[in-house]
Amino acid sequence: MKPTNKAQELRAFLLLSVVMAPVLAVGIVSGFGFLVWMFQLFAGPPGPTH
């Protein structure tokens, strides 16, 4: 296995921090929002039932 140099490390860090972290954050938050939306579609909105 070839040792990495500083340019490859910087490129990998930028890819992970600038691209992958925001994509994962948006995916997790929107996935959770979609899950809540689908749950409320079947179970009804939250709040007391009269």
PDB file of N, CA, C, O and CB in Angstrom:
ATOM      1  N   MET A   1       0.842  -1.191   0.000  1.00  0.00           N
ATOM      2  CA  MET A   1       0.000   0.000   0.000  1.00  0.00           C
ATOM      3  C   MET A   1       0.880   1.244   0.000  1.00  0.00           C
ATOM      4  O   MET A   1       1.820   1.355   0.787  1.00  0.00           O
ATOM      5  CB  MET A   1      -0.954   0.004   1.221  1.00  0.00           C
ATOM      6  N   LYS A   2       0.566   2.166  -0.881  1.00  0.00           N
ATOM      7  CA  LYS A   2       1.368   3.377  -1.024  1.00  0.00           C
ATOM      8  C   LYS A   2       1.063   4.361   0.110  1.00  0.00           C
ATOM      9  O   LYS A   2      -0.106   4.583   0.428  1.00  0.00           O
ATOM     10  CB  LYS A   2       1.108   4.038  -2.393  1.00  0.00           C
ATOM     11  N   PRO A   3       2.082   4.949   0.718  1.00  0.00           N
ATOM     12  CA  PRO A   3       1.819   5.938   1.763  1.00  0.00           C
ATOM     13  C   PRO A   3       1.174   7.193   1.173  1.00  0.00           C
ATOM     14  O   PRO A   3       1.472   7.575   0.041  1.00  0.00           O
ATOM     15  CB  PRO A   3       3.123   6.303   2.495  1.00  0.00           C
ATOM     16  N   THR A   4       0.304   7.822   1.931  1.00  0.00           N
ATOM     17  CA  THR A   4      -0.391   9.017   1.439  1.00  0.00           C
ATOM     18  C   THR A   4       0.463  10.250   1.691  1.00  0.00           C
ATOM     19  O   THR A   4       1.259  10.289   2.629  1.00  0.00           O
ATOM     20  CB  THR A   4      -1.777   9.171   2.117  1.00  0.00           C
ATOM     21  N   ASN A   5       0.291  11.236   0.858  1.00  0.00           N
ATOM     22  CA  ASN A   5       0.994  12.493   1.083  1.00  0.00           C
ATOM     23  C   ASN A   5       0.009  13.534   1.595  1.00  0.00           C
ATOM     24  O   ASN A   5      -1.182  13.261   1.741  1.00  0.00           O
ATOM     25  CB  ASN A   5       1.689  12.982  -0.214  1.00  0.00           C
ATOM     26  N   LYS A   6       0.520  14.729   1.866  1.00  0.00           N
ATOM     27  CA  LYS A   6      -0.317  15.776   2.468  1.00  0.00           C
ATOM     28  C   LYS A   6      -1.438  16.222   1.535  1.00  0.00           C
ATOM     29  O   LYS A   6      -2.530  16.546   2.002  1.00  0.00           O
ATOM     30  CB  LYS A   6       0.540  16.979   2.848  1.00  0.00           C
ATOM     31  N   ALA A   7      -1.193  16.243   0.240  1.00  0.00           N
ATOM     32  CA  ALA A   7      -2.231  16.677  -0.699  1.00  0.00           C
ATOM     33  C   ALA A   7      -3.394  15.693  -0.702  1.00  0.00           C
ATOM     34  O   ALA A   7      -4.551  16.110  -0.756  1.00  0.00           O
ATOM     35  CB  ALA A   7      -1.652  16.821  -2.121  1.00  0.00           C
ATOM     36  N   GLN A   8      -3.110  14.403  -0.646  1.00  0.00           N
ATOM     37  CA  GLN A   8      -4.179  13.406  -0.605  1.00  0.00           C
ATOM     38  C   GLN A   8      -4.955  13.494   0.709  1.00  0.00           C
ATOM     39  O   GLN A   8      -6.177  13.347   0.729  1.00  0.00           O
ATOM     40  CB  GLN A   8      -3.601  11.991  -0.787  1.00  0.00           C
ATOM     41  N   GLU A   9      -4.236  13.735   1.799  1.00  0.00           N
ATOM     42  CA  GLU A   9      -4.915  13.883   3.090  1.00  0.00           C
ATOM     43  C   GLU A   9      -5.825  15.093   3.089  1.00  0.00           C
ATOM     44  O   GLU A   9      -6.950  15.024   3.585  1.00  0.00           O
ATOM     45  CB  GLU A   9      -3.898  13.998   4.223  1.00  0.00           C
ATOM     46  N   LEU A  10      -5.350  16.210   2.535  1.00  0.00           N
ATOM     47  CA  LEU A  10      -6.165  17.422   2.473  1.00  0.00           C
ATOM     48  C   LEU A  10      -7.384  17.199   1.595  1.00  0.00           C
ATOM     49  O   LEU A  10      -8.482  17.628   1.948  1.00  0.00           O
ATOM     50  CB  LEU A  10      -5.342  18.604   1.945  1.00  0.00           C
ATOM     51  N   ARG A  11      -7.213  16.531   0.451  1.00  0.00           N
ATOM     52  CA  ARG A  11      -8.334  16.249  -0.447  1.00  0.00           C
ATOM     53  C   ARG A  11      -9.363  15.353   0.235  1.00  0.00           C
ATOM     54  O   ARG A  11     -10.566  15.579   0.104  1.00  0.00           O
ATOM     55  CB  ARG A  11      -7.833  15.588  -1.742  1.00  0.00           C
ATOM     56  N   ALA A  12      -8.900  14.348   0.956  1.00  0.00           N
ATOM     57  CA  ALA A  12      -9.817  13.457   1.658  1.00  0.00           C
ATOM     58  C   ALA A  12     -10.555  14.198   2.775  1.00  0.00           C
ATOM     59  O   ALA A  12     -11.754  13.998   2.967  1.00  0.00           O
ATOM     60  CB  ALA A  12      -9.057  12.255   2.230  1.00  0.00           C
ATOM     61  N   PHE A  13      -9.844  15.050   3.508  1.00  0.00           N
ATOM     62  CA  PHE A  13     -10.475  15.824   4.572  1.00  0.00           C
ATOM     63  C   PHE A  13     -11.533  16.763   4.011  1.00  0.00           C
ATOM     64  O   PHE A  13     -12.633  16.861   4.556  1.00  0.00           O
ATOM     65  CB  PHE A  13      -9.426  16.618   5.347  1.00  0.00           C
ATOM     66  N   LEU A  14     -11.203  17.452   2.924  1.00  0.00           N
ATOM     67  CA  LEU A  14     -12.174  18.372   2.321  1.00  0.00           C
ATOM     68  C   LEU A  14     -13.386  17.627   1.789  1.00  0.00           C
ATOM     69  O   LEU A  14     -14.513  18.103   1.919  1.00  0.00           O
ATOM     70  CB  LEU A  14     -11.524  19.172   1.194  1.00  0.00           C
ATOM     71  N   LEU A  15     -13.167  16.474   1.198  1.00  0.00           N
ATOM     72  CA  LEU A  15     -14.299  15.686   0.702  1.00  0.00           C
ATOM     73  C   LEU A  15     -15.213  15.284   1.853  1.00  0.00           C
ATOM     74  O   LEU A  15     -16.435  15.395   1.753  1.00  0.00           O
ATOM     75  CB  LEU A  15     -13.804  14.433  -0.048  1.00  0.00           C
ATOM     76  N   LEU A  16     -14.616  14.819   2.940  1.00  0.00           N
ATOM     77  CA  LEU A  16     -15.427  14.379   4.073  1.00  0.00           C
ATOM     78  C   LEU A  16     -16.113  15.534   4.778  1.00  0.00           C
ATOM     79  O   LEU A  16     -17.287  15.425   5.130  1.00  0.00           O
ATOM     80  CB  LEU A  16     -14.573  13.623   5.056  1.00  0.00           C
ATOM     81  N   SER A  17     -15.413  16.636   4.991  1.00  0.00           N
ATOM     82  CA  SER A  17     -15.981  17.722   5.782  1.00  0.00           C
ATOM     83  C   SER A  17     -16.876  18.656   4.976  1.00  0.00           C
ATOM     84  O   SER A  17     -17.866  19.161   5.506  1.00  0.00           O
ATOM     85  CB  SER A  17     -14.880  18.512   6.410  1.00  0.00           C
ATOM     86  N   VAL A  18     -16.552  18.896   3.716  1.00  0.00           N
ATOM     87  CA  VAL A  18     -17.313  19.861   2.920  1.00  0.00           C
ATOM     88  C   VAL A  18     -18.447  19.192   2.157  1.00  0.00           C
ATOM     89  O   VAL A  18     -19.480  19.819   1.925  1.00  0.00           O
ATOM     90  CB  VAL A  18     -16.392  20.585   1.946  1.00  0.00           C
ATOM     91  N   VAL A  19     -18.280  17.943   1.763  1.00  0.00           N
ATOM     92  CA  VAL A  19     -19.280  17.272   0.940  1.00  0.00           C
ATOM     93  C   VAL A  19     -20.083  16.259   1.755  1.00  0.00           C
ATOM     94  O   VAL A  19     -21.308  16.352   1.834  1.00  0.00           O
ATOM     95  CB  VAL A  19     -18.609  16.577  -0.246  1.00  0.00           C
ATOM     96  N   MET A  20     -19.401  15.305   2.353  1.00  0.00           N
ATOM     97  CA  MET A  20     -20.114  14.178   2.957  1.00  0.00           C
ATOM     98  C   MET A  20     -20.859  14.548   4.240  1.00  0.00           C
ATOM     99  O   MET A  20     -21.974  14.069   4.451  1.00  0.00           O
ATOM    100  CB  MET A  20     -19.142  13.066   3.249  1.00  0.00           C
ATOM    101  N   ALA A  21     -20.286  15.376   5.093  1.00  0.00           N
ATOM    102  CA  ALA A  21     -20.954  15.730   6.350  1.00  0.00           C
ATOM    103  C   ALA A  21     -22.287  16.458   6.097  1.00  0.00           C
ATOM    104  O   ALA A  21     -23.296  16.070   6.684  1.00  0.00           O
ATOM    105  CB  ALA A  21     -20.027  16.612   7.208  1.00  0.00           C
ATOM    106  N   PRO A  22     -22.328  17.494   5.249  1.00  0.00           N
ATOM    107  CA  PRO A  22     -23.624  18.131   4.985  1.00  0.00           C
ATOM    108  C   PRO A  22     -24.623  17.204   4.301  1.00  0.00           C
ATOM    109  O   PRO A  22     -25.813  17.244   4.614  1.00  0.00           O
ATOM    110  CB  PRO A  22     -23.423  19.355   4.133  1.00  0.00           C
ATOM    111  N   VAL A  23     -24.161  16.377   3.378  1.00  0.00           N
ATOM    112  CA  VAL A  23     -25.071  15.446   2.700  1.00  0.00           C
ATOM    113  C   VAL A  23     -25.665  14.470   3.700  1.00  0.00           C
ATOM    114  O   VAL A  23     -26.866  14.202   3.660  1.00  0.00           O
ATOM    115  CB  VAL A  23     -24.339  14.679   1.578  1.00  0.00           C
ATOM    116  N   LEU A  24     -24.846  13.935   4.596  1.00  0.00           N
ATOM    117  CA  LEU A  24     -25.357  13.021   5.619  1.00  0.00           C
ATOM    118  C   LEU A  24     -26.310  13.729   6.566  1.00  0.00           C
ATOM    119  O   LEU A  24     -27.345  13.172   6.929  1.00  0.00           O
ATOM    120  CB  LEU A  24     -24.205  12.405   6.407  1.00  0.00           C
ATOM    121  N   ALA A  25     -25.977  14.952   6.972  1.00  0.00           N
ATOM    122  CA  ALA A  25     -26.842  15.692   7.895  1.00  0.00           C
ATOM    123  C   ALA A  25     -28.210  15.949   7.265  1.00  0.00           C
ATOM    124  O   ALA A  25     -29.241  15.726   7.900  1.00  0.00           O
ATOM    125  CB  ALA A  25     -26.184  17.027   8.301  1.00  0.00           C
ATOM    126  N   VAL A  26     -28.220  16.415   6.021  1.00  0.00           N
ATOM    127  CA  VAL A  26     -29.493  16.679   5.330  1.00  0.00           C
ATOM    128  C   VAL A  26     -30.268  15.378   5.142  1.00  0.00           C
ATOM    129  O   VAL A  26     -31.487  15.355   5.310  1.00  0.00           O
ATOM    130  CB  VAL A  26     -29.244  17.360   3.956  1.00  0.00           C
ATOM    131  N   GLY A  27     -29.576  14.302   4.798  1.00  0.00           N
ATOM    132  CA  GLY A  27     -30.247  13.020   4.610  1.00  0.00           C
ATOM    133  C   GLY A  27     -30.874  12.490   5.882  1.00  0.00           C
ATOM    134  O   GLY A  27     -31.990  11.971   5.856  1.00  0.00           O
ATOM    135  N   ILE A  28     -30.170  12.613   6.992  1.00  0.00           N
ATOM    136  CA  ILE A  28     -30.700  12.115   8.268  1.00  0.00           C
ATOM    137  C   ILE A  28     -31.897  12.945   8.715  1.00  0.00           C
ATOM    138  O   ILE A  28     -32.920  12.396   9.126  1.00  0.00           O
ATOM    139  CB  ILE A  28     -29.607  12.136   9.355  1.00  0.00           C
ATOM    140  N   VAL A  29     -31.769  14.270   8.634  1.00  0.00           N
ATOM    141  CA  VAL A  29     -32.868  15.140   9.077  1.00  0.00           C
ATOM    142  C   VAL A  29     -34.090  14.981   8.186  1.00  0.00           C
ATOM    143  O   VAL A  29     -35.210  14.887   8.686  1.00  0.00           O
ATOM    144  CB  VAL A  29     -32.421  16.606   9.089  1.00  0.00           C
ATOM    145  N   SER A  30     -33.889  14.950   6.871  1.00  0.00           N
ATOM    146  CA  SER A  30     -35.049  14.801   5.986  1.00  0.00           C
ATOM    147  C   SER A  30     -35.649  13.407   6.085  1.00  0.00           C
ATOM    148  O   SER A  30     -36.862  13.251   5.947  1.00  0.00           O
ATOM    149  CB  SER A  30     -34.656  15.094   4.540  1.00  0.00           C
ATOM    150  N   GLY A  31     -34.829  12.398   6.319  1.00  0.00           N
ATOM    151  CA  GLY A  31     -35.352  11.053   6.523  1.00  0.00           C
ATOM    152  C   GLY A  31     -36.211  10.961   7.766  1.00  0.00           C
ATOM    153  O   GLY A  31     -37.264  10.323   7.758  1.00  0.00           O
ATOM    154  N   PHE A  32     -35.759  11.601   8.838  1.00  0.00           N
ATOM    155  CA  PHE A  32     -36.555  11.608  10.066  1.00  0.00           C
ATOM    156  C   PHE A  32     -37.853  12.387   9.874  1.00  0.00           C
ATOM    157  O   PHE A  32     -38.904  11.968  10.358  1.00  0.00           O
ATOM    158  CB  PHE A  32     -35.747  12.208  11.222  1.00  0.00           C
ATOM    159  N   GLY A  33     -37.787  13.514   9.173  1.00  0.00           N
ATOM    160  CA  GLY A  33     -38.995  14.289   8.891  1.00  0.00           C
ATOM    161  C   GLY A  33     -39.983  13.491   8.062  1.00  0.00           C
ATOM    162  O   GLY A  33     -41.188  13.541   8.312  1.00  0.00           O
ATOM    163  N   PHE A  34     -39.487  12.757   7.077  1.00  0.00           N
ATOM    164  CA  PHE A  34     -40.363  11.926   6.254  1.00  0.00           C
ATOM    165  C   PHE A  34     -40.998  10.822   7.105  1.00  0.00           C
ATOM    166  O   PHE A  34     -42.178  10.512   6.941  1.00  0.00           O
ATOM    167  CB  PHE A  34     -39.575  11.310   5.070  1.00  0.00           C
ATOM    168  N   LEU A  35     -40.221  10.233   8.010  1.00  0.00           N
ATOM    169  CA  LEU A  35     -40.746   9.189   8.883  1.00  0.00           C
ATOM    170  C   LEU A  35     -41.871   9.732   9.776  1.00  0.00           C
ATOM    171  O   LEU A  35     -42.905   9.083   9.938  1.00  0.00           O
ATOM    172  CB  LEU A  35     -39.616   8.602   9.748  1.00  0.00           C
ATOM    173  N   VAL A  36     -41.668  10.912  10.348  1.00  0.00           N
ATOM    174  CA  VAL A  36     -42.705  11.538  11.185  1.00  0.00           C
ATOM    175  C   VAL A  36     -43.931  11.866  10.349  1.00  0.00           C
ATOM    176  O   VAL A  36     -45.058  11.664  10.801  1.00  0.00           O
ATOM    177  CB  VAL A  36     -42.167  12.820  11.862  1.00  0.00           C
ATOM    178  N   TRP A  37     -43.729  12.365   9.142  1.00  0.00           N
ATOM    179  CA  TRP A  37     -44.848  12.702   8.258  1.00  0.00           C
ATOM    180  C   TRP A  37     -45.667  11.453   7.924  1.00  0.00           C
ATOM    181  O   TRP A  37     -46.897  11.493   7.970  1.00  0.00           O
ATOM    182  CB  TRP A  37     -44.331  13.365   6.963  1.00  0.00           C
ATOM    183  N   MET A  38     -45.011  10.367   7.594  1.00  0.00           N
ATOM    184  CA  MET A  38     -45.722   9.129   7.278  1.00  0.00           C
ATOM    185  C   MET A  38     -46.448   8.577   8.502  1.00  0.00           C
ATOM    186  O   MET A  38     -47.564   8.070   8.386  1.00  0.00           O
ATOM    187  CB  MET A  38     -44.748   8.083   6.733  1.00  0.00           C
ATOM    188  N   PHE A  39     -45.823   8.675   9.669  1.00  0.00           N
ATOM    189  CA  PHE A  39     -46.485   8.214  10.895  1.00  0.00           C
ATOM    190  C   PHE A  39     -47.752   9.022  11.149  1.00  0.00           C
ATOM    191  O   PHE A  39     -48.798   8.462  11.478  1.00  0.00           O
ATOM    192  CB  PHE A  39     -45.531   8.322  12.106  1.00  0.00           C
ATOM    193  N   GLN A  40     -47.653  10.351  10.995  1.00  0.00           N
ATOM    194  CA  GLN A  40     -48.815  11.193  11.248  1.00  0.00           C
ATOM    195  C   GLN A  40     -49.891  11.002  10.186  1.00  0.00           C
ATOM    196  O   GLN A  40     -51.068  11.243  10.455  1.00  0.00           O
ATOM    197  CB  GLN A  40     -48.401  12.653  11.308  1.00  0.00           C
ATOM    198  N   LEU A  41     -49.514  10.580   9.004  1.00  0.00           N
ATOM    199  CA  LEU A  41     -50.490  10.311   7.959  1.00  0.00           C
ATOM    200  C   LEU A  41     -51.422   9.184   8.392  1.00  0.00           C
ATOM    201  O   LEU A  41     -52.621   9.228   8.116  1.00  0.00           O
ATOM    202  CB  LEU A  41     -49.787   9.953   6.639  1.00  0.00           C
ATOM    203  N   PHE A  42     -50.878   8.179   9.066  1.00  0.00           N
ATOM    204  CA  PHE A  42     -51.678   7.033   9.506  1.00  0.00           C
ATOM    205  C   PHE A  42     -52.233   7.200  10.917  1.00  0.00           C
ATOM    206  O   PHE A  42     -53.360   6.780  11.181  1.00  0.00           O
ATOM    207  CB  PHE A  42     -50.847   5.775   9.442  1.00  0.00           C
ATOM    208  N   ALA A  43     -51.472   7.804  11.828  1.00  0.00           N
ATOM    209  CA  ALA A  43     -51.885   7.886  13.223  1.00  0.00           C
ATOM    210  C   ALA A  43     -52.619   9.169  13.545  1.00  0.00           C
ATOM    211  O   ALA A  43     -53.225   9.271  14.612  1.00  0.00           O
ATOM    212  CB  ALA A  43     -50.696   7.758  14.115  1.00  0.00           C
ATOM    213  N   GLY A  44     -52.587  10.150  12.662  1.00  0.00           N
ATOM    214  CA  GLY A  44     -53.228  11.422  12.924  1.00  0.00           C
ATOM    215  C   GLY A  44     -52.266  12.394  13.576  1.00  0.00           C
ATOM    216  O   GLY A  44     -51.189  12.000  14.025  1.00  0.00           O
ATOM    217  N   PRO A  45     -52.645  13.659  13.632  1.00  0.00           N
ATOM    218  CA  PRO A  45     -51.761  14.665  14.210  1.00  0.00           C
ATOM    219  C   PRO A  45     -51.652  14.489  15.721  1.00  0.00           C
ATOM    220  O   PRO A  45     -52.536  13.903  16.345  1.00  0.00           O
ATOM    221  CB  PRO A  45     -52.262  16.074  13.875  1.00  0.00           C
ATOM    222  N   PRO A  46     -50.565  14.997  16.311  1.00  0.00           N
ATOM    223  CA  PRO A  46     -50.416  14.887  17.756  1.00  0.00           C
ATOM    224  C   PRO A  46     -51.384  15.825  18.480  1.00  0.00           C
ATOM    225  O   PRO A  46     -51.875  16.800  17.910  1.00  0.00           O
ATOM    226  CB  PRO A  46     -48.971  15.195  18.165  1.00  0.00           C
ATOM    227  N   GLY A  47     -51.639  15.513  19.719  1.00  0.00           N
ATOM    228  CA  GLY A  47     -52.504  16.351  20.522  1.00  0.00           C
ATOM    229  C   GLY A  47     -53.591  15.521  21.172  1.00  0.00           C
ATOM    230  O   GLY A  47     -53.776  14.348  20.846  1.00  0.00           O
ATOM    231  N   PRO A  48     -54.303  16.136  22.091  1.00  0.00           N
ATOM    232  CA  PRO A  48     -55.365  15.411  22.794  1.00  0.00           C
ATOM    233  C   PRO A  48     -56.532  15.087  21.852  1.00  0.00           C
ATOM    234  O   PRO A  48     -56.880  15.884  20.981  1.00  0.00           O
ATOM    235  CB  PRO A  48     -55.867  16.235  23.996  1.00  0.00           C
ATOM    236  N   THR A  49     -57.115  13.929  22.038  1.00  0.00           N
ATOM    237  CA  THR A  49     -58.292  13.550  21.275  1.00  0.00           C
ATOM    238  C   THR A  49     -59.522  13.823  22.116  1.00  0.00           C
ATOM    239  O   THR A  49     -59.537  13.547  23.316  1.00  0.00           O
ATOM    240  CB  THR A  49     -58.231  12.063  20.845  1.00  0.00           C
ATOM    241  N   HIS A  50     -60.538  14.357  21.498  1.00  0.00           N
ATOM    242  CA  HIS A  50     -61.753  14.715  22.239  1.00  0.00           C
ATOM    243  C   HIS A  50     -62.778  13.614  22.174  1.00  0.00           C
ATOM    244  O   HIS A  50     -63.862  13.744  22.742  1.00  0.00           O
ATOM    245  CB  HIS A  50     -62.352  16.003  21.701  1.00  0.00           C
TER     246      HIS A  50
END
